[in-house]
Amino acid sequence: MKKAIFLYDRSGLMAQPWLDAGYECWCFDGQHEPGVKRDGNFVKVGMWFYPVGIEYQSAIIRDLVGNGVKIVIGFPECTDLTVAGAKHWKSKREKNPKFQDEARELCDLVRHVGESVDSPWAFENPIGALSTIYRKPDFTFHPCDYSEYLPEEDVHPIYPEVYPGRDRYNKNTCIWHGNGFVEPEKRKIAPLFKDNPGWKKCGGKSVRTKNIRSATPRGFAQAVFEFNQ
């Protein structure tokens, strides 16, 4: 059976096109219930990752999932990397001089897993320190760049009160990739607003807020599937 791996993925939105096509999809995230829980071809693994022992952790994932992996995609934590939090970097560095090196290693886990299963890989992060401490991203996008991959009557399945239909909003996002990943063609529809008004409904620093604001753009998910299946 063909398989796909998704790291740091709670919502499963990125996996949906692959699930619909019959792939066995493995979603790893510390917020999932501990252990391995299977619902048909959708497998959730409650697993936290750490910035040490990256090769060991990637080997665990490889051995758990098995053969047949066609793609590895990740959404590593951006809190210590995004320019939106740059005002806190000084105080964080005083407490832990290696805080950004550790965040970089958690991003690079995606590459390690992709190479360990010999499949294309990609990971996402906003504009931030990775461009300096890792490398420049391979490309950037706004969710509305892939709006035409979603139907005209589209409504967000989880957060309809936050996200406009067809992902018609702006949020500049960077993608790093390798090992044969194909960059999907952009099919843009102009955003409904300069800034997504839904952001006002999910302020604060709660885990719920972070989950909402980090929800994968579904047009992008569909486009990646169509160009990399």
N, C-alpha and C positions, 0 to 999 in steps of 0.2 A: 504494500500500500504506500502511496505517496504521502509524505508528511511535511509539516511546516512547524517551525519553532518560533515562539514569540516570547521575548524576555522583558521583564519589568512591565508586564501587560496584565492589568486587572480587568479592564472592560471587555476584552475580546473583540473589539470593533475591527481591529486590523485583521483578525483571523476570519471574519465572517465570509468574505468572498471565497476563501480557500475551503472553508467548511461547506459552503454551498456547492462547491465543485467536487466534493467527496474526499478531500484531503483529511488526514488525521492531524489535528492541530493541537499542539502542546503549548499552553500558556503558563509561564512561570512568573510568580509574583509573591512577595512576602505577605500580601494582604489576602491571598487565597487561604482557605482552610488548610492547616498542615497536612502533608501527605499528598497522595495522588488520587484525585477524584475524577472518574470518567463518566461522561454523559454522551453515549454514542461515540462519535469521532472527536468530540471536544474533551480534551484532557486538561484539567487545571492542576497545577502543582504548587503547593504552598511552600515556597523556598526563598529565603533571604540570601542575598549575595554580599560578598565582602571583598575589599580591595587587596587582600592577600590570598595567595593560593589560587590565582585565576586559572592556571592550567589545570589544576586539580578539579576545580568547580566545572570547567568546561568538559572535562572527561566524565564527570558524574552525569552531566546532561546528555552527552553523547551516548553513554552506556544505557541510560534510562530510556531514551527515545528509540534507539536502534537505527537500523539502516533505512534508506529511502527518503532522507530529508532533502527537500528541494529548495528551501530558503530559510534564512534565520534573520529575524527583524527584532530590534530592541528599542525600548523607550526609557533609557536610564535617567535617574534622578538629575534634575537640572539646578536644584536650589543653590549649590555651591559653585555653579558655573555661569549662570545667566547674568547678563549685564544689569538686569532688573534688580539684582541683589548685590551689585558691586559696592554699595555703600557699607555693606557689612563685612567685606572681605578682610579689611584690616584687623577688626576685632577677632574674626575667625582665625586669621593667621597667627595672631598672638596666642590663641588657645591651642591651635594645632597647625604648625608650620606646613604640614603635608596635606592639608584638607583638600586642596585642589588636585594634587597628585593622586590622592585616593579616589576622588570623583572621576578623574580621567581613566584610571584603571578599571572602574566599574563600567565605563563606556566601552573600553577596549575588550571587555569580556565578550561582547557581541562578535567582534572579529575572531577572537579565539574559538568560539563555538562554531562559527561559520567555517573556519579553516579545519577544525577537527572533524567536521562531518562532510567536508569538501563540497560546500554549497555556497551560492551567492549570499551575501550578508549586507545589512544596512542598519544604521541606527540614527535616531533623531535627537536633536537638542536645539534650544533657541540660540540666538546670537549671544556669544559670550566668550569665556576664556579658552574654550577648546581650540579656537582658531589659532591661538598662540601656543598653548602647551601641548597640543596634539598635532593637528594640521588643519589647513583650510578645508572647509566642507566641499564636497563634490558638487552640490547644487543647493539652492534654496527655493522655497515656494511659499505661497499663501494658500490657505484652504480653497479659496475661490478659484485658484488656478486649475482645479480639477472638478469644478462644479458640474460640467456637462456629463460626467460619468454617472451622475445620480438622476433619477427620473424627475419630471416636472412637478409631480405631486408629492415629492419627498418631504418627510417630516422626521426630525431627529428621533430615534427610537428610545433614547434614554433621557435626554435633557432638552425637550422641545421648547421649554421656557427660556433656555439660554442660547441655543444655537439656531440660526435661521435655516430654513430648508435649503437643501442642495449645498450646504457649507458656504453660503455666500457671505463670507466675512474675511477679514484680513488678520493674519497672525504669522509674521515672518518666521520661518522654521528652516533649520539647516539639516542636511542629510549627508552622512558619511557612508561610503559603501565600498565594496570590493568583491573580488573573486567571481566576476561575471554578472553582477547585478546590472539590470538594464533600467536606465532612467526613463520613467513613463512620460509619454507625451502630454503636455499641458493642454487642457481644453477649458479655457477660462470663461466665466460669466462674471460680469462686474459685481462687486459686493453691494449689498443693499445699503450699507452705511459705511462711513469712513472707519469708525470704530464699532465693534460689536456691542450694542447696548446691553446684551445679556450678561456681560462681564459684571455689571453693577449688581447683579443678583447673586453673585458668588464671591463676595469679598472676604477678607480675613485670611487666617493661616491654618484653618482646620484641614484635616485629612480629606474630608468631603470636598472642600473647596479645591484642593489640589487635584483630586480625582476628576472633578468637573472640568477644570481649566486645562487638564492634560489629555482630555478625551481625543482619541485619534480622529482626524478628519476622514470621513467615510469615502468621499470622492477620491482622495489620495489612496486609500486602502484598495479601492476597486481598480484604480489605474495601475498600481504596483502589481496587483494580481494579473491583470490582463497582459502586462509586458514581461512578466517573470514566471508564469505558470509552466 
